[in-house]
Amino acid sequence: MSRRGGFPGGQIPGGMNNMLKQAQKMQRQMEAAQKELEEKEITATAGGGAVSVTMTGKHEVKKITISPDAVDPDDVETLEDLVTAAVNEAVKMVNDASQQSMSRISGGISPDIFG
């Protein structure tokens, strides 16, 4: 019965074995960096500090702070815009921090190739 696929003798050639070990090491480093980022809190502001949003690396909003000066019952739309801007900036900052962290580990290789 003939054997299909695989490598002769079931052994991975030396260069590929080394590459596989490197990929596994990189994946472990990326997982550690992701865990570290998830525990990190990032704060973004809008309106010159009138609204601030603190978000975790898992994109969970932990805190929203609104300056009393930003609260105008006759202009709720501006406050809504400031909260929206601060949340969007926090999301951007978390995404940027994640990308920087992964890029340092992968040397610019897209982390998507590892699943």
JOWO-V740458 format. One record per residue. N is the residue number from 0. RES is the residue in one small letter. SS is DSSP state (hx for helix, st for strand, lp for the rest). OMEGA is omega in whole degrees, 0 to 359 (* if undefined). D_LAST is the distance of its C-alpha to the last C-alpha in Angstrom with 1 decimal. Layout:
BEGIN
<<N:RES:SS:OMEGA:D_LAST> <N:RES:SS:OMEGA:D_LAST>>
END
This chain:
BEGIN
<<0:m:lp:183:34.8> <1:s:lp:179:32.4> <2:r:lp:181:29.0> <3:r:lp:175:26.3> <4:g:lp:178:23.2> <5:g:lp:180:22.0> <6:f:lp:179:23.8> <7:p:hx:178:27.5> <8:g:hx:179:28.5> <9:g:hx:182:24.9> <10:q:lp:174:24.4> <11:i:lp:179:21.6> <12:p:lp:185:23.5> <13:g:hx:181:23.9> <14:g:hx:180:22.1> <15:m:hx:178:18.9> <16:n:hx:178:19.3> <17:n:hx:180:19.7> <18:m:hx:179:16.6> <19:l:hx:178:14.5> <20:k:hx:178:16.3> <21:q:hx:180:15.6> <22:a:hx:179:11.8> <23:q:hx:178:12.2> <24:k:hx:180:14.6> <25:m:hx:180:12.6> <26:q:hx:178:9.8> <27:r:hx:179:12.8> <28:q:hx:180:14.4> <29:m:hx:178:11.7> <30:e:hx:178:11.8> <31:a:hx:179:15.5> <32:a:hx:179:15.7> <33:q:hx:179:13.9> <34:k:hx:178:16.3> <35:e:hx:180:19.1> <36:l:hx:181:18.4> <37:e:hx:180:18.4> <38:e:hx:182:21.8> <39:k:lp:174:23.2> <40:e:st:181:25.5> <41:i:st:180:26.1> <42:t:st:177:29.3> <43:a:st:181:30.1> <44:t:st:174:33.5> <45:a:st:179:35.3> <46:g:lp:179:39.0> <47:g:lp:179:39.9> <48:g:lp:180:38.7> <49:a:lp:178:40.2> <50:v:st:174:36.9> <51:s:st:180:34.1> <52:v:st:175:30.8> <53:t:st:185:29.0> <54:m:st:176:25.3> <55:t:st:177:22.8> <56:g:lp:176:19.4> <57:k:lp:179:18.1> <58:h:lp:175:20.3> <59:e:lp:178:23.1> <60:v:st:181:26.5> <61:k:st:186:28.7> <62:k:st:171:31.9> <63:i:st:179:33.7> <64:t:st:181:37.0> <65:i:st:178:39.5> <66:s:lp:177:42.6> <67:p:hx:179:45.9> <68:d:hx:181:46.8> <69:a:hx:183:43.9> <70:v:lp:177:45.3> <71:d:lp:183:47.7> <72:p:lp:180:48.6> <73:d:lp:181:49.8> <74:d:lp:180:46.5> <75:v:hx:182:43.6> <76:e:hx:179:41.6> <77:t:hx:178:41.4> <78:l:hx:177:40.1> <79:e:hx:179:37.4> <80:d:hx:180:36.5> <81:l:hx:178:36.3> <82:v:hx:179:34.1> <83:t:hx:181:31.7> <84:a:hx:181:31.7> <85:a:hx:178:31.1> <86:v:hx:180:28.1> <87:n:hx:179:26.6> <88:e:hx:178:27.2> <89:a:hx:178:25.6> <90:v:hx:179:22.4> <91:k:hx:181:22.5> <92:m:hx:178:23.2> <93:v:hx:179:20.4> <94:n:hx:179:17.9> <95:d:hx:179:19.7> <96:a:hx:178:19.7> <97:s:hx:181:15.9> <98:q:hx:179:15.5> <99:q:hx:181:18.2> <100:s:hx:181:16.9> <101:m:hx:181:13.5> <102:s:hx:178:15.5> <103:r:hx:183:18.0> <104:i:hx:188:15.6> <105:s:hx:180:13.6> <106:g:lp:178:16.9> <107:g:lp:177:15.8> <108:i:lp:180:12.7> <109:s:lp:180:10.3> <110:p:hx:180:7.6> <111:d:hx:182:5.5> <112:i:hx:180:5.6> <113:f:hx:175:3.8> <114:g:lp:*:0.0>>
END
